[in-house]
């Protein structure tokens, strides 16, 4: 089953809204998938697309500076945060 580009955009908007509501905290891929009730692999592909667009940043290390081997955390990029913040004023 294929998901249309319009629906992918809507789901990406949900991801951005979730990351905005948790800013500056970063979330694991599994937590994002659980919150928006989607498959982790599908969410990961959307997260990578958003990363290419420079809307989000991937956090590859934990708070102690040790690299994750199989996981990643994500947070909203600074420019995207400011854009969302401006949008929320209206």
PyMOL Python script that loads the backbone (N, CA, C, O; Angstrom):
from pymol import cmd

cmd.read_pdbstr("""\
ATOM      1  N   UNK A   1       0.838  -1.175   0.000  1.00  0.00           N
ATOM      2  CA  UNK A   1       0.000   0.000   0.000  1.00  0.00           C
ATOM      3  C   UNK A   1       0.889   1.246   0.000  1.00  0.00           C
ATOM      4  O   UNK A   1       1.821   1.352   0.796  1.00  0.00           O
ATOM      5  N   UNK A   2       0.598   2.158  -0.875  1.00  0.00           N
ATOM      6  CA  UNK A   2       1.364   3.396  -1.017  1.00  0.00           C
ATOM      7  C   UNK A   2       0.668   4.524  -0.255  1.00  0.00           C
ATOM      8  O   UNK A   2      -0.560   4.584  -0.186  1.00  0.00           O
ATOM      9  N   UNK A   3       1.467   5.399   0.303  1.00  0.00           N
ATOM     10  CA  UNK A   3       0.957   6.591   0.974  1.00  0.00           C
ATOM     11  C   UNK A   3       1.264   7.777   0.076  1.00  0.00           C
ATOM     12  O   UNK A   3       2.391   7.929  -0.395  1.00  0.00           O
ATOM     13  N   UNK A   4       0.273   8.610  -0.159  1.00  0.00           N
ATOM     14  CA  UNK A   4       0.455   9.744  -1.060  1.00  0.00           C
ATOM     15  C   UNK A   4       1.406  10.768  -0.457  1.00  0.00           C
ATOM     16  O   UNK A   4       1.612  10.813   0.755  1.00  0.00           O
ATOM     17  N   UNK A   5       1.973  11.582  -1.324  1.00  0.00           N
ATOM     18  CA  UNK A   5       2.901  12.622  -0.882  1.00  0.00           C
ATOM     19  C   UNK A   5       2.212  13.625   0.041  1.00  0.00           C
ATOM     20  O   UNK A   5       2.826  14.137   0.978  1.00  0.00           O
ATOM     21  N   UNK A   6       0.933  13.903  -0.226  1.00  0.00           N
ATOM     22  CA  UNK A   6       0.197  14.844   0.617  1.00  0.00           C
ATOM     23  C   UNK A   6       0.058  14.301   2.040  1.00  0.00           C
ATOM     24  O   UNK A   6       0.186  15.051   3.008  1.00  0.00           O
ATOM     25  N   UNK A   7      -0.202  13.005   2.166  1.00  0.00           N
ATOM     26  CA  UNK A   7      -0.328  12.405   3.494  1.00  0.00           C
ATOM     27  C   UNK A   7       1.023  12.339   4.195  1.00  0.00           C
ATOM     28  O   UNK A   7       1.098  12.505   5.412  1.00  0.00           O
ATOM     29  N   UNK A   8       2.086  12.100   3.439  1.00  0.00           N
ATOM     30  CA  UNK A   8       3.427  12.106   4.029  1.00  0.00           C
ATOM     31  C   UNK A   8       3.760  13.495   4.573  1.00  0.00           C
ATOM     32  O   UNK A   8       4.374  13.622   5.632  1.00  0.00           O
ATOM     33  N   UNK A   9       3.354  14.529   3.846  1.00  0.00           N
ATOM     34  CA  UNK A   9       3.587  15.898   4.304  1.00  0.00           C
ATOM     35  C   UNK A   9       2.824  16.171   5.602  1.00  0.00           C
ATOM     36  O   UNK A   9       3.355  16.806   6.513  1.00  0.00           O
ATOM     37  N   UNK A  10       1.582  15.693   5.686  1.00  0.00           N
ATOM     38  CA  UNK A  10       0.792  15.888   6.907  1.00  0.00           C
ATOM     39  C   UNK A  10       1.423  15.170   8.090  1.00  0.00           C
ATOM     40  O   UNK A  10       1.463  15.712   9.195  1.00  0.00           O
ATOM     41  N   UNK A  11       1.915  13.959   7.869  1.00  0.00           N
ATOM     42  CA  UNK A  11       2.568  13.208   8.940  1.00  0.00           C
ATOM     43  C   UNK A  11       3.865  13.896   9.341  1.00  0.00           C
ATOM     44  O   UNK A  11       4.207  13.941  10.523  1.00  0.00           O
ATOM     45  N   UNK A  12       4.587  14.433   8.363  1.00  0.00           N
ATOM     46  CA  UNK A  12       5.815  15.182   8.667  1.00  0.00           C
ATOM     47  C   UNK A  12       5.501  16.412   9.506  1.00  0.00           C
ATOM     48  O   UNK A  12       6.268  16.772  10.399  1.00  0.00           O
ATOM     49  N   UNK A  13       4.377  17.057   9.222  1.00  0.00           N
ATOM     50  CA  UNK A  13       3.950  18.211  10.021  1.00  0.00           C
ATOM     51  C   UNK A  13       3.645  17.791  11.451  1.00  0.00           C
ATOM     52  O   UNK A  13       3.938  18.532  12.389  1.00  0.00           O
ATOM     53  N   UNK A  14       3.056  16.604  11.630  1.00  0.00           N
ATOM     54  CA  UNK A  14       2.788  16.085  12.974  1.00  0.00           C
ATOM     55  C   UNK A  14       4.102  15.867  13.727  1.00  0.00           C
ATOM     56  O   UNK A  14       4.212  16.180  14.913  1.00  0.00           O
ATOM     57  N   UNK A  15       5.084  15.331  13.024  1.00  0.00           N
ATOM     58  CA  UNK A  15       6.397  15.100  13.638  1.00  0.00           C
ATOM     59  C   UNK A  15       7.019  16.431  14.067  1.00  0.00           C
ATOM     60  O   UNK A  15       7.529  16.547  15.181  1.00  0.00           O
ATOM     61  N   UNK A  16       6.976  17.424  13.193  1.00  0.00           N
ATOM     62  CA  UNK A  16       7.540  18.738  13.522  1.00  0.00           C
ATOM     63  C   UNK A  16       6.809  19.363  14.702  1.00  0.00           C
ATOM     64  O   UNK A  16       7.442  19.966  15.569  1.00  0.00           O
ATOM     65  N   UNK A  17       5.487  19.229  14.747  1.00  0.00           N
ATOM     66  CA  UNK A  17       4.712  19.780  15.861  1.00  0.00           C
ATOM     67  C   UNK A  17       5.073  19.081  17.171  1.00  0.00           C
ATOM     68  O   UNK A  17       5.165  19.724  18.216  1.00  0.00           O
ATOM     69  N   UNK A  18       5.274  17.774  17.113  1.00  0.00           N
ATOM     70  CA  UNK A  18       5.670  17.021  18.303  1.00  0.00           C
ATOM     71  C   UNK A  18       7.047  17.465  18.791  1.00  0.00           C
ATOM     72  O   UNK A  18       7.248  17.671  19.988  1.00  0.00           O
ATOM     73  N   UNK A  19       7.990  17.610  17.868  1.00  0.00           N
ATOM     74  CA  UNK A  19       9.332  18.058  18.248  1.00  0.00           C
ATOM     75  C   UNK A  19       9.301  19.491  18.772  1.00  0.00           C
ATOM     76  O   UNK A  19      10.057  19.837  19.681  1.00  0.00           O
ATOM     77  N   UNK A  20       8.428  20.328  18.202  1.00  0.00           N
ATOM     78  CA  UNK A  20       8.304  21.708  18.681  1.00  0.00           C
ATOM     79  C   UNK A  20       7.779  21.726  20.115  1.00  0.00           C
ATOM     80  O   UNK A  20       8.268  22.488  20.949  1.00  0.00           O
ATOM     81  N   UNK A  21       6.786  20.888  20.399  1.00  0.00           N
ATOM     82  CA  UNK A  21       6.201  20.874  21.735  1.00  0.00           C
ATOM     83  C   UNK A  21       7.167  20.336  22.783  1.00  0.00           C
ATOM     84  O   UNK A  21       6.989  20.595  23.973  1.00  0.00           O
ATOM     85  N   UNK A  22       8.182  19.595  22.365  1.00  0.00           N
ATOM     86  CA  UNK A  22       9.171  19.047  23.285  1.00  0.00           C
ATOM     87  C   UNK A  22      10.510  19.780  23.231  1.00  0.00           C
ATOM     88  O   UNK A  22      11.466  19.347  23.874  1.00  0.00           O
ATOM     89  N   UNK A  23      10.601  20.878  22.480  1.00  0.00           N
ATOM     90  CA  UNK A  23      11.850  21.613  22.332  1.00  0.00           C
ATOM     91  C   UNK A  23      12.306  22.143  23.676  1.00  0.00           C
ATOM     92  O   UNK A  23      11.449  22.631  24.413  1.00  0.00           O
ATOM     93  N   UNK A  24      13.551  22.095  24.062  1.00  0.00           N
ATOM     94  CA  UNK A  24      14.750  21.661  23.374  1.00  0.00           C
ATOM     95  C   UNK A  24      15.079  20.190  23.601  1.00  0.00           C
ATOM     96  O   UNK A  24      16.146  19.723  23.201  1.00  0.00           O
ATOM     97  N   UNK A  25      14.180  19.465  24.234  1.00  0.00           N
ATOM     98  CA  UNK A  25      14.396  18.036  24.477  1.00  0.00           C
ATOM     99  C   UNK A  25      14.391  17.278  23.150  1.00  0.00           C
ATOM    100  O   UNK A  25      13.605  17.589  22.255  1.00  0.00           O
ATOM    101  N   UNK A  26      15.264  16.290  23.028  1.00  0.00           N
ATOM    102  CA  UNK A  26      15.280  15.469  21.814  1.00  0.00           C
ATOM    103  C   UNK A  26      14.596  14.139  22.110  1.00  0.00           C
ATOM    104  O   UNK A  26      14.647  13.640  23.234  1.00  0.00           O
ATOM    105  N   UNK A  27      13.958  13.575  21.092  1.00  0.00           N
ATOM    106  CA  UNK A  27      13.185  12.345  21.247  1.00  0.00           C
ATOM    107  C   UNK A  27      13.762  11.227  20.394  1.00  0.00           C
ATOM    108  O   UNK A  27      14.277  11.465  19.301  1.00  0.00           O
ATOM    109  N   UNK A  28      13.671  10.003  20.907  1.00  0.00           N
ATOM    110  CA  UNK A  28      14.087   8.846  20.136  1.00  0.00           C
ATOM    111  C   UNK A  28      13.061   8.567  19.037  1.00  0.00           C
ATOM    112  O   UNK A  28      11.894   8.942  19.147  1.00  0.00           O
ATOM    113  N   UNK A  29      13.515   7.911  17.989  1.00  0.00           N
ATOM    114  CA  UNK A  29      12.654   7.543  16.869  1.00  0.00           C
ATOM    115  C   UNK A  29      11.454   6.736  17.359  1.00  0.00           C
ATOM    116  O   UNK A  29      10.329   6.969  16.917  1.00  0.00           O
ATOM    117  N   UNK A  30      11.681   5.804  18.255  1.00  0.00           N
ATOM    118  CA  UNK A  30      10.597   4.955  18.759  1.00  0.00           C
ATOM    119  C   UNK A  30       9.539   5.765  19.499  1.00  0.00           C
ATOM    120  O   UNK A  30       8.349   5.474  19.383  1.00  0.00           O
ATOM    121  N   UNK A  31       9.952   6.767  20.250  1.00  0.00           N
ATOM    122  CA  UNK A  31       9.007   7.620  20.978  1.00  0.00           C
ATOM    123  C   UNK A  31       8.168   8.443  20.006  1.00  0.00           C
ATOM    124  O   UNK A  31       6.962   8.599  20.200  1.00  0.00           O
ATOM    125  N   UNK A  32       8.801   8.967  18.967  1.00  0.00           N
ATOM    126  CA  UNK A  32       8.071   9.739  17.955  1.00  0.00           C
ATOM    127  C   UNK A  32       7.049   8.846  17.261  1.00  0.00           C
ATOM    128  O   UNK A  32       5.899   9.240  17.073  1.00  0.00           O
ATOM    129  N   UNK A  33       7.472   7.643  16.882  1.00  0.00           N
ATOM    130  CA  UNK A  33       6.569   6.704  16.205  1.00  0.00           C
ATOM    131  C   UNK A  33       5.389   6.347  17.098  1.00  0.00           C
ATOM    132  O   UNK A  33       4.257   6.252  16.624  1.00  0.00           O
ATOM    133  N   UNK A  34       5.641   6.152  18.366  1.00  0.00           N
ATOM    134  CA  UNK A  34       4.574   5.805  19.306  1.00  0.00           C
ATOM    135  C   UNK A  34       3.592   6.962  19.459  1.00  0.00           C
ATOM    136  O   UNK A  34       2.380   6.747  19.488  1.00  0.00           O
ATOM    137  N   UNK A  35       4.101   8.177  19.557  1.00  0.00           N
ATOM    138  CA  UNK A  35       3.250   9.354  19.755  1.00  0.00           C
ATOM    139  C   UNK A  35       2.331   9.619  18.565  1.00  0.00           C
ATOM    140  O   UNK A  35       1.184  10.027  18.748  1.00  0.00           O
ATOM    141  N   UNK A  36       2.825   9.391  17.347  1.00  0.00           N
ATOM    142  CA  UNK A  36       1.988   9.660  16.174  1.00  0.00           C
ATOM    143  C   UNK A  36       1.368   8.389  15.603  1.00  0.00           C
ATOM    144  O   UNK A  36       0.739   8.418  14.546  1.00  0.00           O
ATOM    145  N   UNK A  37       1.549   7.269  16.314  1.00  0.00           N
ATOM    146  CA  UNK A  37       0.941   5.973  15.963  1.00  0.00           C
ATOM    147  C   UNK A  37       1.289   5.536  14.539  1.00  0.00           C
ATOM    148  O   UNK A  37       0.409   5.254  13.725  1.00  0.00           O
ATOM    149  N   UNK A  38       2.579   5.486  14.265  1.00  0.00           N
ATOM    150  CA  UNK A  38       3.076   5.044  12.957  1.00  0.00           C
ATOM    151  C   UNK A  38       4.204   4.040  13.139  1.00  0.00           C
ATOM    152  O   UNK A  38       4.787   3.935  14.218  1.00  0.00           O
ATOM    153  N   UNK A  39       4.503   3.310  12.086  1.00  0.00           N
ATOM    154  CA  UNK A  39       5.580   2.334  12.075  1.00  0.00           C
ATOM    155  C   UNK A  39       6.928   3.042  12.194  1.00  0.00           C
ATOM    156  O   UNK A  39       7.134   4.097  11.594  1.00  0.00           O
ATOM    157  N   UNK A  40       7.847   2.460  12.971  1.00  0.00           N
ATOM    158  CA  UNK A  40       9.145   3.090  13.205  1.00  0.00           C
ATOM    159  C   UNK A  40       9.960   3.279  11.926  1.00  0.00           C
ATOM    160  O   UNK A  40      10.595   4.319  11.750  1.00  0.00           O
ATOM    161  N   UNK A  41       9.949   2.304  11.047  1.00  0.00           N
ATOM    162  CA  UNK A  41      10.726   2.422   9.804  1.00  0.00           C
ATOM    163  C   UNK A  41      10.173   3.538   8.917  1.00  0.00           C
ATOM    164  O   UNK A  41      10.938   4.274   8.293  1.00  0.00           O
ATOM    165  N   UNK A  42       8.864   3.662   8.862  1.00  0.00           N
ATOM    166  CA  UNK A  42       8.247   4.729   8.082  1.00  0.00           C
ATOM    167  C   UNK A  42       8.597   6.086   8.680  1.00  0.00           C
ATOM    168  O   UNK A  42       8.940   7.021   7.957  1.00  0.00           O
ATOM    169  N   UNK A  43       8.508   6.187  10.001  1.00  0.00           N
ATOM    170  CA  UNK A  43       8.842   7.442  10.683  1.00  0.00           C
ATOM    171  C   UNK A  43      10.309   7.784  10.460  1.00  0.00           C
ATOM    172  O   UNK A  43      10.652   8.946  10.245  1.00  0.00           O
ATOM    173  N   UNK A  44      11.175   6.776  10.510  1.00  0.00           N
ATOM    174  CA  UNK A  44      12.603   7.023  10.299  1.00  0.00           C
ATOM    175  C   UNK A  44      12.861   7.577   8.897  1.00  0.00           C
ATOM    176  O   UNK A  44      13.696   8.465   8.727  1.00  0.00           O
ATOM    177  N   UNK A  45      12.157   7.066   7.905  1.00  0.00           N
ATOM    178  CA  UNK A  45      12.339   7.587   6.545  1.00  0.00           C
ATOM    179  C   UNK A  45      11.881   9.044   6.450  1.00  0.00           C
ATOM    180  O   UNK A  45      12.513   9.855   5.775  1.00  0.00           O
ATOM    181  N   UNK A  46      10.778   9.370   7.132  1.00  0.00           N
ATOM    182  CA  UNK A  46      10.318  10.763   7.138  1.00  0.00           C
ATOM    183  C   UNK A  46      11.291  11.668   7.901  1.00  0.00           C
ATOM    184  O   UNK A  46      11.533  12.806   7.498  1.00  0.00           O
ATOM    185  N   UNK A  47      11.842  11.157   8.997  1.00  0.00           N
ATOM    186  CA  UNK A  47      12.820  11.933   9.761  1.00  0.00           C
ATOM    187  C   UNK A  47      14.062  12.218   8.926  1.00  0.00           C
ATOM    188  O   UNK A  47      14.602  13.323   8.971  1.00  0.00           O
ATOM    189  N   UNK A  48      14.507  11.242   8.180  1.00  0.00           N
ATOM    190  CA  UNK A  48      15.674  11.461   7.307  1.00  0.00           C
ATOM    191  C   UNK A  48      15.369  12.478   6.220  1.00  0.00           C
ATOM    192  O   UNK A  48      16.241  13.264   5.849  1.00  0.00           O
ATOM    193  N   UNK A  49      14.147  12.475   5.703  1.00  0.00           N
ATOM    194  CA  UNK A  49      13.745  13.470   4.707  1.00  0.00           C
ATOM    195  C   UNK A  49      13.752  14.868   5.329  1.00  0.00           C
ATOM    196  O   UNK A  49      14.230  15.824   4.719  1.00  0.00           O
ATOM    197  N   UNK A  50      13.221  14.977   6.543  1.00  0.00           N
ATOM    198  CA  UNK A  50      13.217  16.274   7.232  1.00  0.00           C
ATOM    199  C   UNK A  50      14.634  16.734   7.559  1.00  0.00           C
ATOM    200  O   UNK A  50      14.925  17.930   7.551  1.00  0.00           O
ATOM    201  N   UNK A  51      15.505  15.780   7.844  1.00  0.00           N
ATOM    202  CA  UNK A  51      16.910  16.111   8.116  1.00  0.00           C
ATOM    203  C   UNK A  51      17.573  16.681   6.860  1.00  0.00           C
ATOM    204  O   UNK A  51      18.338  17.642   6.943  1.00  0.00           O
ATOM    205  N   UNK A  52      17.282  16.091   5.702  1.00  0.00           N
ATOM    206  CA  UNK A  52      17.846  16.590   4.446  1.00  0.00           C
ATOM    207  C   UNK A  52      17.372  18.006   4.143  1.00  0.00           C
ATOM    208  O   UNK A  52      18.087  18.788   3.516  1.00  0.00           O
ATOM    209  N   UNK A  53      16.160  18.332   4.592  1.00  0.00           N
ATOM    210  CA  UNK A  53      15.613  19.671   4.385  1.00  0.00           C
ATOM    211  C   UNK A  53      16.101  20.653   5.450  1.00  0.00           C
ATOM    212  O   UNK A  53      15.719  21.823   5.442  1.00  0.00           O
ATOM    213  N   UNK A  54      16.946  20.176   6.366  1.00  0.00           N
ATOM    214  CA  UNK A  54      17.518  20.980   7.462  1.00  0.00           C
ATOM    215  C   UNK A  54      16.463  21.513   8.425  1.00  0.00           C
ATOM    216  O   UNK A  54      16.628  22.595   8.988  1.00  0.00           O
ATOM    217  N   UNK A  55      15.390  20.767   8.617  1.00  0.00           N
ATOM    218  CA  UNK A  55      14.360  21.163   9.566  1.00  0.00           C
ATOM    219  C   UNK A  55      14.585  20.561  10.943  1.00  0.00           C
ATOM    220  O   UNK A  55      14.172  21.131  11.954  1.00  0.00           O
ATOM    221  N   UNK A  56      15.244  19.401  10.980  1.00  0.00           N
ATOM    222  CA  UNK A  56      15.522  18.747  12.253  1.00  0.00           C
ATOM    223  C   UNK A  56      16.986  18.332  12.297  1.00  0.00           C
ATOM    224  O   UNK A  56      17.663  18.266  11.271  1.00  0.00           O
ATOM    225  N   UNK A  57      17.456  18.054  13.504  1.00  0.00           N
ATOM    226  CA  UNK A  57      18.835  17.611  13.702  1.00  0.00           C
ATOM    227  C   UNK A  57      18.831  16.238  14.356  1.00  0.00           C
ATOM    228  O   UNK A  57      18.005  15.944  15.220  1.00  0.00           O
ATOM    229  N   UNK A  58      19.767  15.409  13.928  1.00  0.00           N
ATOM    230  CA  UNK A  58      19.919  14.087  14.525  1.00  0.00           C
ATOM    231  C   UNK A  58      20.967  14.173  15.627  1.00  0.00           C
ATOM    232  O   UNK A  58      22.059  14.702  15.422  1.00  0.00           O
ATOM    233  N   UNK A  59      20.621  13.646  16.793  1.00  0.00           N
ATOM    234  CA  UNK A  59      21.543  13.617  17.925  1.00  0.00           C
ATOM    235  C   UNK A  59      22.083  12.199  17.997  1.00  0.00           C
ATOM    236  O   UNK A  59      21.334  11.251  18.236  1.00  0.00           O
ATOM    237  N   UNK A  60      23.386  12.057  17.790  1.00  0.00           N
ATOM    238  CA  UNK A  60      23.990  10.729  17.710  1.00  0.00           C
ATOM    239  C   UNK A  60      24.724  10.318  18.973  1.00  0.00           C
ATOM    240  O   UNK A  60      25.235   9.201  19.056  1.00  0.00           O
ATOM    241  N   UNK A  61      24.784  11.215  19.968  1.00  0.00           N
ATOM    242  CA  UNK A  61      25.500  10.907  21.207  1.00  0.00           C
ATOM    243  C   UNK A  61      24.593  11.150  22.403  1.00  0.00           C
ATOM    244  O   UNK A  61      23.699  11.995  22.364  1.00  0.00           O
ATOM    245  N   UNK A  62      24.842  10.390  23.473  1.00  0.00           N
ATOM    246  CA  UNK A  62      24.073  10.604  24.698  1.00  0.00           C
ATOM    247  C   UNK A  62      24.663  11.770  25.482  1.00  0.00           C
ATOM    248  O   UNK A  62      25.606  12.415  25.024  1.00  0.00           O
ATOM    249  N   UNK A  63      24.114  12.038  26.651  1.00  0.00           N
ATOM    250  CA  UNK A  63      24.553  13.190  27.432  1.00  0.00           C
ATOM    251  C   UNK A  63      25.984  13.057  27.940  1.00  0.00           C
ATOM    252  O   UNK A  63      26.598  14.053  28.324  1.00  0.00           O
ATOM    253  N   UNK A  64      26.520  11.839  27.946  1.00  0.00           N
ATOM    254  CA  UNK A  64      27.898  11.610  28.386  1.00  0.00           C
ATOM    255  C   UNK A  64      28.884  11.635  27.220  1.00  0.00           C
ATOM    256  O   UNK A  64      30.082  11.442  27.424  1.00  0.00           O
ATOM    257  N   UNK A  65      28.397  11.869  26.007  1.00  0.00           N
ATOM    258  CA  UNK A  65      29.265  11.958  24.838  1.00  0.00           C
ATOM    259  C   UNK A  65      29.546  10.629  24.169  1.00  0.00           C
ATOM    260  O   UNK A  65      30.394  10.551  23.279  1.00  0.00           O
ATOM    261  N   UNK A  66      28.850   9.587  24.581  1.00  0.00           N
ATOM    262  CA  UNK A  66      29.046   8.264  23.985  1.00  0.00           C
ATOM    263  C   UNK A  66      28.093   8.105  22.802  1.00  0.00           C
ATOM    264  O   UNK A  66      26.898   8.378  22.920  1.00  0.00           O
ATOM    265  N   UNK A  67      28.621   7.667  21.672  1.00  0.00           N
ATOM    266  CA  UNK A  67      27.807   7.517  20.469  1.00  0.00           C
ATOM    267  C   UNK A  67      26.825   6.360  20.596  1.00  0.00           C
ATOM    268  O   UNK A  67      27.143   5.302  21.140  1.00  0.00           O
ATOM    269  N   UNK A  68      25.620   6.592  20.076  1.00  0.00           N
ATOM    270  CA  UNK A  68      24.628   5.520  20.001  1.00  0.00           C
ATOM    271  C   UNK A  68      25.022   4.577  18.872  1.00  0.00           C
ATOM    272  O   UNK A  68      25.467   5.022  17.814  1.00  0.00           O
ATOM    273  N   UNK A  69      24.860   3.288  19.093  1.00  0.00           N
ATOM    274  CA  UNK A  69      25.184   2.316  18.056  1.00  0.00           C
ATOM    275  C   UNK A  69      24.002   2.054  17.136  1.00  0.00           C
ATOM    276  O   UNK A  69      24.170   1.975  15.919  1.00  0.00           O
ATOM    277  N   UNK A  70      22.809   1.917  17.703  1.00  0.00           N
ATOM    278  CA  UNK A  70      21.650   1.542  16.892  1.00  0.00           C
ATOM    279  C   UNK A  70      20.472   2.489  17.050  1.00  0.00           C
ATOM    280  O   UNK A  70      19.402   2.229  16.499  1.00  0.00           O
ATOM    281  N   UNK A  71      20.639   3.569  17.781  1.00  0.00           N
ATOM    282  CA  UNK A  71      19.519   4.469  18.018  1.00  0.00           C
ATOM    283  C   UNK A  71      19.894   5.881  17.620  1.00  0.00           C
ATOM    284  O   UNK A  71      21.061   6.203  17.400  1.00  0.00           O
ATOM    285  N   UNK A  72      18.892   6.692  17.536  1.00  0.00           N
ATOM    286  CA  UNK A  72      19.118   8.111  17.261  1.00  0.00           C
ATOM    287  C   UNK A  72      18.023   8.917  17.946  1.00  0.00           C
ATOM    288  O   UNK A  72      16.883   8.471  18.075  1.00  0.00           O
ATOM    289  N   UNK A  73      18.396  10.102  18.375  1.00  0.00           N
ATOM    290  CA  UNK A  73      17.419  11.042  18.909  1.00  0.00           C
ATOM    291  C   UNK A  73      17.301  12.180  17.906  1.00  0.00           C
ATOM    292  O   UNK A  73      18.215  12.433  17.121  1.00  0.00           O
ATOM    293  N   UNK A  74      16.178  12.852  17.945  1.00  0.00           N
ATOM    294  CA  UNK A  74      15.910  13.924  16.994  1.00  0.00           C
ATOM    295  C   UNK A  74      15.409  15.144  17.732  1.00  0.00           C
ATOM    296  O   UNK A  74      14.674  15.039  18.715  1.00  0.00           O
ATOM    297  N   UNK A  75      15.819  16.308  17.242  1.00  0.00           N
ATOM    298  CA  UNK A  75      15.294  17.548  17.798  1.00  0.00           C
ATOM    299  C   UNK A  75      15.087  18.543  16.673  1.00  0.00           C
ATOM    300  O   UNK A  75      15.715  18.464  15.618  1.00  0.00           O
ATOM    301  N   UNK A  76      14.205  19.462  16.924  1.00  0.00           N
ATOM    302  CA  UNK A  76      13.880  20.485  15.950  1.00  0.00           C
ATOM    303  C   UNK A  76      15.068  21.406  15.761  1.00  0.00           C
ATOM    304  O   UNK A  76      15.703  21.809  16.736  1.00  0.00           O
ATOM    305  N   UNK A  77      15.378  21.747  14.510  1.00  0.00           N
ATOM    306  CA  UNK A  77      16.467  22.668  14.231  1.00  0.00           C
ATOM    307  C   UNK A  77      16.125  24.074  14.698  1.00  0.00           C
ATOM    308  O   UNK A  77      14.952  24.420  14.838  1.00  0.00           O
ATOM    309  N   UNK A  78      17.137  24.873  14.938  1.00  0.00           N
ATOM    310  CA  UNK A  78      16.925  26.221  15.461  1.00  0.00           C
ATOM    311  C   UNK A  78      16.093  27.090  14.520  1.00  0.00           C
ATOM    312  O   UNK A  78      15.205  27.815  14.969  1.00  0.00           O
ATOM    313  N   UNK A  79      16.374  27.021  13.219  1.00  0.00           N
ATOM    314  CA  UNK A  79      15.618  27.828  12.255  1.00  0.00           C
ATOM    315  C   UNK A  79      14.154  27.400  12.216  1.00  0.00           C
ATOM    316  O   UNK A  79      13.260  28.245  12.162  1.00  0.00           O
ATOM    317  N   UNK A  80      13.911  26.104  12.242  1.00  0.00           N
ATOM    318  CA  UNK A  80      12.538  25.602  12.233  1.00  0.00           C
ATOM    319  C   UNK A  80      11.821  25.997  13.517  1.00  0.00           C
ATOM    320  O   UNK A  80      10.637  26.332  13.486  1.00  0.00           O
ATOM    321  N   UNK A  81      12.530  25.960  14.653  1.00  0.00           N
ATOM    322  CA  UNK A  81      11.926  26.364  15.923  1.00  0.00           C
ATOM    323  C   UNK A  81      11.492  27.827  15.871  1.00  0.00           C
ATOM    324  O   UNK A  81      10.385  28.166  16.290  1.00  0.00           O
ATOM    325  N   UNK A  82      12.357  28.684  15.361  1.00  0.00           N
ATOM    326  CA  UNK A  82      12.016  30.108  15.276  1.00  0.00           C
ATOM    327  C   UNK A  82      10.839  30.341  14.337  1.00  0.00           C
ATOM    328  O   UNK A  82       9.986  31.187  14.605  1.00  0.00           O
ATOM    329  N   UNK A  83      10.789  29.590  13.234  1.00  0.00           N
ATOM    330  CA  UNK A  83       9.673  29.725  12.299  1.00  0.00           C
ATOM    331  C   UNK A  83       8.367  29.288  12.955  1.00  0.00           C
ATOM    332  O   UNK A  83       7.347  29.960  12.805  1.00  0.00           O
ATOM    333  N   UNK A  84       8.385  28.172  13.680  1.00  0.00           N
ATOM    334  CA  UNK A  84       7.192  27.709  14.397  1.00  0.00           C
ATOM    335  C   UNK A  84       6.781  28.707  15.465  1.00  0.00           C
ATOM    336  O   UNK A  84       5.593  28.962  15.663  1.00  0.00           O
ATOM    337  N   UNK A  85       7.766  29.269  16.154  1.00  0.00           N
ATOM    338  CA  UNK A  85       7.485  30.231  17.214  1.00  0.00           C
ATOM    339  C   UNK A  85       6.795  31.465  16.643  1.00  0.00           C
ATOM    340  O   UNK A  85       5.834  31.965  17.228  1.00  0.00           O
ATOM    341  N   UNK A  86       7.279  31.960  15.501  1.00  0.00           N
ATOM    342  CA  UNK A  86       6.655  33.099  14.835  1.00  0.00           C
ATOM    343  C   UNK A  86       5.242  32.763  14.367  1.00  0.00           C
ATOM    344  O   UNK A  86       4.334  33.588  14.466  1.00  0.00           O
ATOM    345  N   UNK A  87       5.066  31.556  13.862  1.00  0.00           N
ATOM    346  CA  UNK A  87       3.758  31.115  13.378  1.00  0.00           C
ATOM    347  C   UNK A  87       2.753  31.028  14.521  1.00  0.00           C
ATOM    348  O   UNK A  87       1.572  31.312  14.322  1.00  0.00           O
ATOM    349  N   UNK A  88       3.199  30.641  15.710  1.00  0.00           N
ATOM    350  CA  UNK A  88       2.325  30.489  16.864  1.00  0.00           C
ATOM    351  C   UNK A  88       1.801  31.837  17.359  1.00  0.00           C
ATOM    352  O   UNK A  88       0.772  31.883  18.034  1.00  0.00           O
ATOM    353  N   UNK A  89       2.488  32.934  17.036  1.00  0.00           N
ATOM    354  CA  UNK A  89       2.061  34.264  17.473  1.00  0.00           C
ATOM    355  C   UNK A  89       0.774  34.705  16.772  1.00  0.00           C
ATOM    356  O   UNK A  89       0.015  35.506  17.317  1.00  0.00           O
ATOM    357  N   UNK A  90       0.531  34.191  15.576  1.00  0.00           N
ATOM    358  CA  UNK A  90      -0.632  34.658  14.805  1.00  0.00           C
ATOM    359  C   UNK A  90      -1.864  33.944  15.196  1.00  0.00           C
ATOM    360  O   UNK A  90      -2.933  34.212  14.648  1.00  0.00           O
TER     361      UNK A  90
END
""", "prot")
cmd.dss("prot")
cmd.show_as("cartoon", "prot")
cmd.util.cbc("prot")
cmd.orient("prot")
